[in-house]
Amino acid sequence: MKPTRLRATLTGVALVPVLVWTLFPIYWITTASFKTELALYAKPPQWLFTPILDNYSRVLTNIPFFQYLKNSLVIAIGTTLGSLVLGTLAGYGFARFHFRASEAVRFLVLVTRMAPRMVLVVPYYLMMQRLGLLDTYTGLLVAYVSFALPFSIWLLIGFFVDVPLDVEEAAMIDGCSRLGVLLRIVIPIAAPGLVVAAIFAFLVSWNEFLFALILSGVEAKTLPVVIAGLNTDAGPLYGEMSAAAVMVMLPNIVMTLALQRYLVKGLTLGAVKG
């Protein structure tokens, strides 16, 4: 067996337990969403069963699921757009304009990601309360963009640095403004990096639970909070929770599959210089 084929075989064998570890919880929660309450508690677990849609029906009829879905989509899309716009401007500024203590400012941006989320709960709550932004889209958007922005800035700095300066200088010689260079030259070249930043920002806001629980009420409640609410005084409604979780996962899966080509390119762009 050739060394290359042997290496590929060993890599595949090593990846099998990793894939099982990663995909089994998804398989389990998906099958649980199609089981009856009796089958969910069966010991040993029932691997073969007759699937039902009752759990999905109860989720869609007993709670205003689509209203909460709209809340999650509005906040996730708003967070993605906000972090992309601000991250692009800040990342390009750090990549092209150097000033005294610019490295320190970049590091301070990263430091904000190091603070535990729990430490920020009370300050954010008091700030939103003073501003009258509790249980509003605006309040959640401000919080979520602040979470996604530091990573987006640092990610995009790397992509913008890799864009050749000669291309930008040639465009400016032809009469293009600095903003025009950013919009017409830099962003198209760094588009894969923007896709990575967009996916990260979307996932941060879509899956956020702690701040959605604290900063929202009835009007701006998002799906992660709704799923947690299915843990009632009578006990957790595992079937409904599983069905709601599967429906919450679907937009993430669809978006990742649709943008997979750009995601792989974005993760590898700029990894090798020269």
TABELVEN-V942174 format. One record per helix or strand. SS is the DSSP state (H for helix, E for strand). FROM is the first residue (numbers start at 1). LEN is the number of residues. Records with the same first field share a line. If there is no record, write none. Layout:
BEGIN
SS=FROM-LEN ; FROM-LEN
END
This chain:
BEGIN
H=3-30 ; 37-4 ; 54-9 ; 65-32 ; 102-13 ; 117-15 ; 137-25 ; 165-9 ; 178-12 ; 191-17 ; 210-6 ; 223-6 ; 238-21 ; 260-9
E=231-2 ; 235-2
END
